Every structure is written in structure tokens, then in C-alpha cells.
Amino acid sequence: MSFFLFLRDNARWLAGGFLMTFFSSFGQTFFISLSAGNIRTEYGLSHGDFGLIYMIATLGSALTLPRLGQIVDRHSARRVAFLIMPMLALAAVLMAFSQNLILLVVTIYMLRLFGQGMMTHNAFTAMARWFSGQRGRAVSVTTLGHNAGEAVFPLLFVFVAGLVGWRNSWLVAAAVLVLVALPAIAGLIAVDRAPRATDPVSRKTEARDWTRGEVLRDPLFYLLLMGVMAPGFIGTTIFFHQVYLVELRGWSLEFFATSFTFMAAMTITFALVAGQLVDRFSSVALLPSFLVPLGLSCLTLGLLDAQWAAYVFMGLLGISYGFSSTLFGSLWPEIYGLKHLGSIRAITVAILVFATAMGPGLTGYLIDLGFPLPGQVVVMGVYCLAMVALMTYVSARIKARALPAPRASDTSRS
């Protein structure tokens, strides 16, 4: 089936997944950090102080997600959306009215839990269940919602904040979630997608259905996480400190802002490319590849002062983001099956949220201690390149254990 026929025949479900990731932007770091300067000013916080608050709130959401995330195994994607989207809107309202640090922590906790955590979790779990042979394509289309949000919402927020102020901009976000996003998504995913006779047969064998307990006892799971956590940790760290980094390099803030569009274009392109490759070769086969451009992007940003380096960095980051976003959406069902996917993905998403929490807090603390941010970014790049070798080993191990055990008669003849 051609890609355009695939889009036509599955438009409602793909659009629903796309919009869930698109509107998860209100709980993503890149969106929250647009208010970081105002928050630090009004609350009298240093970079390290705000990073610590952000880390505590995000860690709280990571600890909550494994339990809350199990609801996607018991309820439809539509019913889950009716629960989590009003809560995300409530968090946006709290951001508009919060006046003390305790309420600020609660607000960021809710934004991270229901935005970055549950909205994304619900979307990708639904795609994994609704599609098999075309899972890579479905995930690649759904993940474009993140990229579209990164391209659109920063400009919209700056524009709206200029008109009504940064706090009222969060009220606008809440209204959009309740009045526009929720009705649209609920209508699109009102009916779960059922397998069709025209669906292509998957070229890869689906794994047996692991329980969450079995996954947590699997040594390869923890090795996988060492690589999987890197994009979230690094991307969140750099975007959280983007204004500080631009000032440190002496770059034009307007020029740096234009590089986000380039990153979004590269991410979209390579997310779609990755979707085709996953359906052809499998996620496990592509596992060693996604950290190469990420490592090179970190080395570029950490070592080069020239303003054009921002575009090289953003381009390489976009390639890595495109591959990883598609890869992570199809990797877990391919390795651990579908029956307990919601519970398993809740664990993985929680760990990824934990990684995004650690980034701003740890690097902000190191900045306050005098460790330069560019040097920290270089260390991240070296780590990524080291993880390429580890992911190559993990990929080989997963492929080996997926092979059927030899029969006794075959062994006797050898």
C-alpha cells in the first residue's frame, strides 16, 4: 500500500494520534520554558533554583505515571482522552494564577504528567494496538504532532503573550484544549480501528506478550534504557537553557529561533523516513543508528562558536529526533508484545520523563557551581557515541533470543 493510500484509508485515527501529540505541547519543556524568564523574575529564582523546581515536579510526574498509565490497558483511547485533557487544561489555568512556589511545583507536575506523559502515552499505545504491519508509518505520522507543536506554538505563544501577557496566554491555552482539542480528538478516535483484510502482513514476527514484571527482570531492558533516555535528557537540557546558551555564545536570539524551523523540517522528514525503514527492517535492526546524529549534534554545539553552528546542531538534532520518535513508538511492542503494552509503556515513558527531569536540574546545578554548559554538552556527545556500540550489542542480543529454539532432532543430526 502506498503512503498516500495509507493516509487516506486511516485518516481519522492518524489525525487523532497527531492531534494528541500536537496538543501535548502544553506540557512539553520547550513550551513551558517560554515562560521561564518571567517565572524566574517573578519568583526571584536563579537558573539552578528553577531547574531544581522543574526537576522535582517532573520526577513527581515520572513516579505517578507507571500507575496512572495502566488505564490505557483497561479503557479506550477516547475515554482516556476525556480524563487527561481536562486535567491538562486545569494545569494551564493554575499556571496563569499561581503566586507561590508550592503551587508552581504542583502546576508543573500536572503539566508534565498529563501533557508530556499521558497525552503522548495514550497516542502511541493506541497506534501500536491499531496497526501492525504499518505500525512504523502510523507512529511516524503521530509523532509529527510533536514536531508541528515545536514549529507552531513558540511563535503563537510569543505573539499572544505580547497581546495579553504571559499568564493570560496560559488561559488561552486552557480554552483551546477544552473547546477545540478535546472535541476534535474525541470525535476522531470515537471508534477503535479494527484490523482489515487489506492490511499488509508484518515482515517481522511479533514478540510474545511479556508481563510488566517479566520486563522489569529483563537485563536487556535496562541496557536499552541507557540509550533510549539520551534524546530526552539532552534535548530537554538544551532547550531549557536555550536563552542562556545563546547569550553565552553571543548569538542572535532571532537567528537561533529560526533554526527551530529547520530542526522541525529535518525531524519531520526523518520521522517519515524512519517509519518506512521500521516497517521494512524492524525497530530492533535500526536501534544502533539513532544516537549517531545526536552525538555529532552535541559535539557541534559544544565545540563551535560560529553562529552557523546553530543550524548544523539543529539539523543533526532533527535527524536524531525523527529517528528516535518513530523508533520508540514501535520498539516496545516489537520486543515485548501488545497485551500488557500500556503498563510497559507507562514504565518506559516514566523513565523518559525522569530523564527529562534530571537534565535541567543537574545541568543548572553544575552551571551554578561553575561548570560551563558547552563542556557539559560535549560530554553528552561522547556519551551518545559510546552508546552506539552498546545499542549494537543489544540489538544483536534481542534478535538472537527471538530466534526459535532448535528442535532436538536438529541438534542430534549436528
SVG drawing of the C-alpha trace seen along z (x, -y; Angstrom):
<svg xmlns="http://www.w3.org/2000/svg" viewBox="-17 -43 52 80">
<polyline fill="none" stroke="black" stroke-width="0.4" points="0.0,0.0 1.4,-3.4 1.9,-6.0 -0.9,-8.3 -3.4,-5.4 -2.4,-4.6 -3.1,-8.2 -6.4,-8.2 -7.7,-4.9 -6.7,-5.6 -7.1,-9.4 -9.3,-9.7 -7.1,-7.5 -3.9,-9.1 -5.3,-12.6 -6.5,-11.7 -3.0,-10.5 -1.4,-13.5 -3.6,-15.9 -2.9,-14.2 0.9,-14.6 0.4,-18.1 -1.6,-19.3 0.8,-17.5 3.0,-20.6 1.4,-22.5 3.2,-20.1 6.5,-19.8 9.7,-21.5 10.0,-23.7 6.6,-25.3 7.0,-25.7 10.5,-27.2 8.9,-30.0 7.7,-31.3 10.9,-30.5 12.3,-34.1 9.0,-35.5 8.8,-32.8 12.4,-33.3 11.8,-37.1 8.5,-37.0 9.6,-34.3 13.2,-35.5 14.8,-32.2 18.2,-31.5 18.8,-29.1 19.7,-26.4 16.6,-27.2 14.2,-26.9 15.9,-23.8 15.5,-22.2 11.8,-23.0 11.4,-21.7 13.2,-18.5 11.2,-17.9 7.9,-18.4 8.9,-16.3 10.2,-13.5 6.8,-13.5 5.1,-13.0 7.5,-10.2 6.7,-8.4 2.9,-8.8 2.9,-7.7 3.5,-3.9 0.3,-3.5 -1.8,-6.1 -0.6,-4.9 -2.1,-1.5 -5.5,-2.9 -4.8,-2.6 -4.9,1.2 -8.4,1.0 -10.1,-1.9 -10.4,-3.1 -8.1,-5.9 -11.2,-8.2 -12.2,-7.6 -8.6,-8.2 -8.6,-11.5 -11.7,-12.6 -9.8,-12.2 -6.4,-13.6 -7.2,-16.6 -9.4,-18.5 -6.6,-17.9 -4.0,-19.4 -6.3,-22.4 -6.6,-22.8 -2.8,-22.8 -2.7,-25.6 -5.2,-27.6 -3.1,-27.0 0.0,-28.4 -2.0,-31.6 -2.9,-32.1 -0.1,-30.6 1.6,-33.0 3.7,-30.8 6.4,-28.1 4.3,-25.2 1.5,-25.9 4.2,-26.4 5.6,-22.9 2.0,-21.4 1.3,-23.2 4.5,-22.0 3.9,-18.5 0.4,-18.4 1.6,-19.9 4.3,-17.2 2.1,-14.3 -0.9,-15.0 0.9,-16.7 4.2,-15.2 3.4,-11.9 -0.2,-10.8 -1.1,-12.5 1.9,-11.0 1.4,-7.6 -2.2,-7.4 -1.4,-8.3 1.5,-5.9 -0.2,-3.0 -3.3,-3.4 -1.2,-3.4 0.7,-0.3 -2.6,1.5 -4.4,0.3 -1.6,1.1 0.8,4.0 2.3,4.3 2.0,0.5 3.0,-0.4 6.1,-2.3 4.1,-4.5 1.4,-5.1 3.8,-6.1 5.8,-8.3 2.7,-10.3 1.6,-10.5 5.0,-11.8 4.7,-14.6 2.3,-16.2 5.3,-16.9 7.3,-18.5 4.3,-20.6 3.9,-21.8 7.6,-22.8 7.3,-24.7 4.0,-26.5 3.5,-27.0 6.6,-29.1 5.7,-31.7 2.0,-31.7 2.9,-32.0 5.2,-34.9 2.5,-36.6 -0.3,-36.0 1.9,-36.9 2.7,-40.2 -1.0,-41.0 -2.4,-39.7 0.7,-38.9 2.3,-35.6 -0.1,-34.5 -3.2,-35.1 -1.6,-33.2 -1.9,-30.1 -5.6,-30.8 -5.8,-30.9 -4.1,-27.5 -6.6,-26.0 -9.5,-27.3 -8.0,-25.8 -7.6,-22.4 -11.2,-22.3 -13.1,-24.0 -11.0,-22.9 -8.7,-20.0 -10.9,-17.7 -13.9,-17.7 -11.8,-17.2 -9.8,-14.3 -12.8,-12.6 -14.6,-12.7 -11.7,-11.3 -11.0,-8.3 -14.6,-7.6 -14.3,-4.1 -11.2,-2.0 -9.5,-0.9 -10.1,2.8 -7.7,4.9 -8.6,5.1 -8.2,7.7 -6.2,5.1 -3.7,4.5 -0.2,5.7 1.3,8.6 4.1,7.6 7.5,8.6 8.6,9.2 7.4,11.7 5.6,10.1 7.0,10.9 5.2,13.0 3.3,10.9 5.6,10.2 4.1,9.1 5.5,5.9 7.2,8.0 9.0,10.0 10.1,6.9 11.5,5.4 13.5,8.6 14.9,8.5 18.6,7.2 18.4,6.1 15.5,3.7 17.9,1.7 20.6,1.6 18.0,0.3 17.1,-2.5 20.7,-3.7 20.4,-4.6 16.7,-5.5 17.0,-8.1 19.6,-10.1 17.5,-12.1 15.0,-13.3 17.8,-14.2 19.9,-16.1 17.1,-17.8 15.3,-18.9 18.5,-20.2 19.5,-22.3 16.0,-23.7 15.6,-24.5 18.8,-26.6 18.4,-27.9 18.3,-31.6 21.4,-31.2 23.2,-29.3 22.5,-31.9 23.7,-34.7 26.9,-32.6 27.7,-32.1 26.9,-35.7 24.5,-34.6 21.4,-36.5 18.3,-35.2 16.3,-35.8 18.7,-33.8 18.6,-30.9 14.8,-31.0 14.8,-30.5 16.9,-27.3 13.9,-25.7 12.0,-25.7 15.0,-23.9 15.1,-21.3 11.3,-20.7 11.7,-20.2 14.5,-17.7 12.6,-15.9 9.5,-15.6 11.5,-14.3 13.4,-11.7 10.4,-10.6 8.7,-9.6 11.8,-8.0 12.2,-6.1 8.6,-4.9 9.3,-3.3 12.5,-1.7 10.9,-0.3 8.2,1.4 10.8,2.8 13.6,3.8 12.2,3.6 12.9,1.2 15.4,3.6 17.5,3.5 17.6,-0.3 18.4,-0.6 22.1,-1.4 21.5,-4.3 19.6,-7.0 22.3,-8.2 24.9,-8.9 23.5,-12.3 22.6,-13.2 26.2,-12.7 27.5,-14.7 25.0,-17.5 26.2,-17.8 29.9,-18.0 29.0,-20.7 27.1,-22.8 29.7,-22.3 32.9,-23.0 31.9,-25.6 31.2,-29.3 30.2,-30.3 26.6,-31.3 26.1,-28.9 26.8,-26.1 23.3,-26.5 21.9,-25.3 24.3,-22.3 23.3,-21.4 19.6,-21.8 19.8,-19.8 21.6,-16.8 19.3,-17.0 16.3,-16.9 17.6,-13.8 18.1,-12.1 14.7,-13.2 13.0,-12.0 14.5,-8.5 14.1,-8.2 10.5,-9.4 9.3,-6.8 11.6,-4.1 10.5,-4.4 6.8,-4.2 7.2,-0.8 10.2,0.7 8.4,1.8 5.5,3.8 8.0,5.3 10.1,6.6 7.5,7.2 4.2,7.7 0.8,6.0 -1.3,7.5 0.4,5.5 1.7,2.7 0.0,-0.1 1.6,1.0 5.0,1.5 4.9,-1.8 3.9,-3.6 7.2,-2.4 9.3,-3.5 7.6,-6.8 8.0,-7.4 11.7,-6.7 12.0,-9.0 10.2,-11.7 12.7,-11.1 15.5,-11.7 14.0,-15.0 13.6,-15.9 17.3,-15.2 18.6,-17.2 17.6,-20.8 18.1,-20.2 21.6,-18.6 23.0,-20.9 21.5,-24.0 23.2,-23.0 26.5,-22.4 26.2,-25.8 25.8,-27.4 28.9,-25.6 30.9,-27.0 30.9,-24.1 30.3,-25.7 27.3,-24.4 29.2,-23.9 31.6,-21.5 28.6,-19.6 27.2,-19.3 30.5,-17.8 30.3,-15.1 26.8,-14.3 28.0,-13.9 30.8,-11.5 28.2,-9.5 25.9,-9.2 28.7,-7.8 29.6,-5.3 26.0,-4.2 26.0,-3.4 28.3,-0.4 26.1,0.7 22.9,0.5 24.6,2.6 25.2,5.3 21.7,5.0 20.2,5.3 22.1,8.4 21.1,10.0 17.4,9.2 17.5,10.7 19.2,13.8 16.7,14.6 13.8,14.0 15.0,16.9 13.1,20.2 15.0,22.8 16.5,25.6 14.5,28.9 16.0,31.9 16.1,33.8 18.0,31.0 20.6,31.0 21.1,34.7 22.0,34.5 24.7,31.9"/>
</svg>
